[in-house]
Amino acid sequence: MDAIVTSLNSIVKIIFVVLIGIYLRKKDHFHDTFKKDLEFLIVNVALPISVFMGIQENLTRNLLGSFDMSVLFVAVAFFVLYILSFIANKVFHIRVGRRGIMTNTFTNDNVIFIGLPLALAIFGTKAMPFYLIYYLVNTISTWAIGIFFIQNDTTEKNEKSSFNWKKLVPAPVLGFAIGIIWLLIGLPLPEIAGSSLNMVGGLVTPLALLYLGIVIADAGLSSLKIERDTIIALIARFIIGPAVMFMMLKFIQQTPFALSGLGVKVIFLMSGMPALTAMALLVGQAKGDTKFASNVITISTLLFIILVPVYLAIANLI
C-alpha cells in the first residue's frame, strides 16, 4: 500500500504541473517564444547543471570503487535493450523523428523523480546502494549514449546534412563528463556554489513538466491516444525492459556476484519506471516528433501506478 501511495503522490505532482502548463498555454499566457526560450534554458543551462550536481550528490569515489560486477551485468542488460530497440525500429519501420524516442523508451527511464522516492518509501535507506547501481548505469546510458540518438533523429533534412558541433557534444553530455571528472579528481565544491547550482538544477523537473503541458496543449488533449507506435513503446518500457533485467538478475544470482534479495528487488523495480520526463525537451530541441514523445511520457506515467504491485510480486520470483 505504501508503494501505491508513494507512486500516486509522485504522479499527482507530475499531472498537476503538466495541467498548469496546458492551462496557461491554452489561455495564451505562454507564447511560442517562451516555448523556445524554455527549451534553451532547460537543455543548455539547467539540465547540464542538474546532471553535474546529481553526480556530486549521489556518487563518491569510494562508492564507485565499491561497485562490483553487478554494475557490469546491469550495463549488459541496457546494451541488450539498445540492440532490441534498433531491431524494433527496423522491423516496425518507425519513422524519422520517433526512432530516438523509441530507443530511449526501450532503455532509459525516470529513475530520479519517481524511482528514488519510490525505492526509499518501499525499502528504506538500505535500498540506496542498489538504487545507485541502477542510477549510475541509467545516467551514463541517458547522457552519454541515449541523447545522441535523439539529437540525430531530426525531421529537418537540412540539419542532417550539415555538421553541428552542438550535436557532437550536447550540453547535458558536457555536464555529465565534467561531473565525472570533478568527482574522480576529488575537487571540493564550495557550499555556496553547490547550493546555487542546486537551485538552478532544480528548475529542470518543474520546467520540463510545464514544457510537456505546452506540447500537449499545442497538439490538443485528443492527441493523447493509443496508436501502434505508442503501444510498441509502452510494451518496451513496461514488459521488454523489465523482462531483460529479470533474466539478467536471474543470471547474476547463479554467479559469485549474486545480489541480496533486497538488491534484486530494487534493481528490478527501477527497470520498470516510466519514460524519461526530459525526453520531450530533448526531442523538441532536435526537431523530432514531440507529440509522440509527450504521448509516451504521459501515458507511461499514468500506467505506472497500476504496475508497481505487479513488479514487486515478480521481483519475489527472482
Secondary structure, 3 states (H helix, E strand, C coil): CHHHHHHHHHHHHHHHHHHHHHHHHHCCCCCHHHHHHHHHHHHHHHHHHHHHHHHHHHCCHHHHHHCCHHHHHHHHHHHHHHHHHHHHHHHCCCCCCCHHHHHHHHHCCCHHHHHHHHHHHHHCHHHHHHHHHHHHHHHHHHHHHHHHHHHCCCCCHHHHCCCCHHHHCCHHHHHHHHHHHHHHHCCCCCHHHHHHHHHHHCCHHHHHHHHHHHHHHHHCHHHCCCCHHHHHHHHHHHHHHHHHHHHHHHHHCCCCCCCCHHHHHHHHHHCCCCCCCCHHHHHHHCCCCHHHHHHHHHHHHHHHHHHHHHHHHHHCCC
